[in-house]
Amino acid sequence: MTRSASLPKVRLSAGLEFAPALMLAPMEGVTDRSFRRLIVAENPAAVGAACTEFLRVSQTPLSAEQIVREWGQDEALAVPVGVQLMGNDADLIAESALRAAHLGAPFIDLNFGCPAPKVFQHGAGSALLCDRPLLEKIVAATVRASPVPVTAKIRSGIEADDEVEEIARCIEAAGAQLLTVHARLRQDSYRTAPDWSRIRRAVEAVEIPVIGNGSADSPAAIDAMLRTTGCAGVMVGRAAISDPWLFSRWRNQRLGIPAAVTPPSRVHTWLHAYANAMAAGGATERQVLGRLKQSWKALSAGGLLPAASDRTPLTSQSLDCFHQRLGEHLELDAPQIRSD
Ligand SMILES: Cc1cc2nc3c(=O)[nH]c(=O)nc-3n(C[C@H](O)[C@H](O)[C@H](O)COP(=O)(O)O)c2cc1C
């Protein structure tokens, strides 16, 4: 790529723009507010949008408190962060969407992809892929109620992908302004290679922008997904955990900016900043430690930490111990821990 290569952008109504069209995927138990904020801060001008992990809507509309707990204060971020809703009652979802929009959410994303058995048995998430009338009703009701754009995220099918075009058209006809297609089926495990041709088929079936998703885990893979599917943008999931700077690396490569190596000290600082942000958000020491260990494993697997032969940080029982062992592991002094 040369310096003149441009970055893809997506424009929705109400002046909403994902620029560049590279999104951080919602991941329950991972992409909480602290993680989202750090990813955005560490990748200036490289993350175009994000959304919350799914908020389950059942029995009653979501309260303002529930929405703010997941989404709150993301209005201060430099990129639009939407609120993702999941459920199967169109009225409750529509009312929750209206509340989220009034609180400041710039867009509402509807989850039609969650494969979890409990969710599926209750007829929500990916189960709606085989109940198109209800899927259409949910999207249409949310679009009617919401003053901000409504988007949707799907898996490519449940056991087969033969209806991906029809599903995409149904979502478009109901008024969604953007569709994210995860190129795996509900029955696929995360180890199954995604079939990107499903993204291309959705792109060809609808006029609205389609965001491709599924193992876009390197700058080359992001570009390949854009090129081979014709999608308007890409959503990055697990690779953001193993390489939090992937977004910038893609942007830099695309613009011809020389790549910078990420030294272990930067990774160490990232883990400290993450711990501080989680603690500031009210997480307990145990919760923070659990997330740090999860990150450590992913960063090691992604090659940003030395080979995971020394696993002592994972046996730490306290945060102090984790950071000390990590420092020893990396042969670094611990970065300054903020006291606020
Ligand atoms: C731990 C985990 C939690 C997830 N939670 C959500 C979620 O809350 N909402 C959603 O739409 N997708 C969720 N997903 C799916 C991701 O957004 C994404 O579609 C998937 O990881 C494929 O992208 P990847 O191959 O780049 O990881 C989750 C995935 C993982 C691994």
PDBQT file of the ligand as one rigid body, heavy atoms in Angstrom, charges set to zero:
ROOT
HETATM    1  C1  LIG A 401     -15.592 -14.154  24.512  1.00  0.00    +0.000 C 
HETATM    2  C2  LIG A 401     -16.478 -13.677  23.389  1.00  0.00    +0.000 A 
HETATM    3  C3  LIG A 401     -17.605 -12.937  23.700  1.00  0.00    +0.000 A 
HETATM    4  C4  LIG A 401     -18.436 -12.475  22.668  1.00  0.00    +0.000 A 
HETATM    5  N1  LIG A 401     -19.517 -11.667  22.991  1.00  0.00    +0.000 NA
HETATM    6  C5  LIG A 401     -20.254 -11.133  21.978  1.00  0.00    +0.000 A 
HETATM    7  C6  LIG A 401     -21.294 -10.185  22.253  1.00  0.00    +0.000 A 
HETATM    8  O1  LIG A 401     -21.551  -9.798  23.408  1.00  0.00    +0.000 OA
HETATM    9  N2  LIG A 401     -22.002  -9.709  21.193  1.00  0.00    +0.000 N 
HETATM   10  C7  LIG A 401     -21.738 -10.092  19.902  1.00  0.00    +0.000 A 
HETATM   11  O2  LIG A 401     -22.404  -9.627  18.967  1.00  0.00    +0.000 OA
HETATM   12  N3  LIG A 401     -20.746 -10.948  19.626  1.00  0.00    +0.000 NA
HETATM   13  C8  LIG A 401     -20.002 -11.460  20.615  1.00  0.00    +0.000 A 
HETATM   14  N4  LIG A 401     -18.950 -12.277  20.316  1.00  0.00    +0.000 N 
HETATM   15  C9  LIG A 401     -18.595 -12.540  18.898  1.00  0.00    +0.000 C 
HETATM   16  C10 LIG A 401     -17.575 -11.518  18.408  1.00  0.00    +0.000 C 
HETATM   17  O3  LIG A 401     -18.129 -10.213  18.381  1.00  0.00    +0.000 OA
HETATM   18  C11 LIG A 401     -17.090 -11.864  16.985  1.00  0.00    +0.000 C 
HETATM   19  O4  LIG A 401     -18.206 -11.946  16.144  1.00  0.00    +0.000 OA
HETATM   20  C12 LIG A 401     -16.342 -13.200  16.960  1.00  0.00    +0.000 C 
HETATM   21  O5  LIG A 401     -15.378 -13.267  17.984  1.00  0.00    +0.000 OA
HETATM   22  C13 LIG A 401     -15.673 -13.438  15.603  1.00  0.00    +0.000 C 
HETATM   23  O6  LIG A 401     -14.687 -12.478  15.364  1.00  0.00    +0.000 OA
HETATM   24  P1  LIG A 401     -13.099 -12.867  15.497  1.00  0.00    +0.000 P 
HETATM   25  O7  LIG A 401     -12.890 -14.126  14.687  1.00  0.00    +0.000 OA
HETATM   26  O8  LIG A 401     -12.414 -11.642  14.940  1.00  0.00    +0.000 OA
HETATM   27  O9  LIG A 401     -12.844 -13.109  16.966  1.00  0.00    +0.000 OA
HETATM   28  C14 LIG A 401     -18.129 -12.776  21.317  1.00  0.00    +0.000 A 
HETATM   29  C15 LIG A 401     -16.985 -13.539  21.021  1.00  0.00    +0.000 A 
HETATM   30  C16 LIG A 401     -16.164 -13.974  22.045  1.00  0.00    +0.000 A 
HETATM   31  C17 LIG A 401     -14.916 -14.771  21.700  1.00  0.00    +0.000 C 
ENDROOT
TORSDOF 0
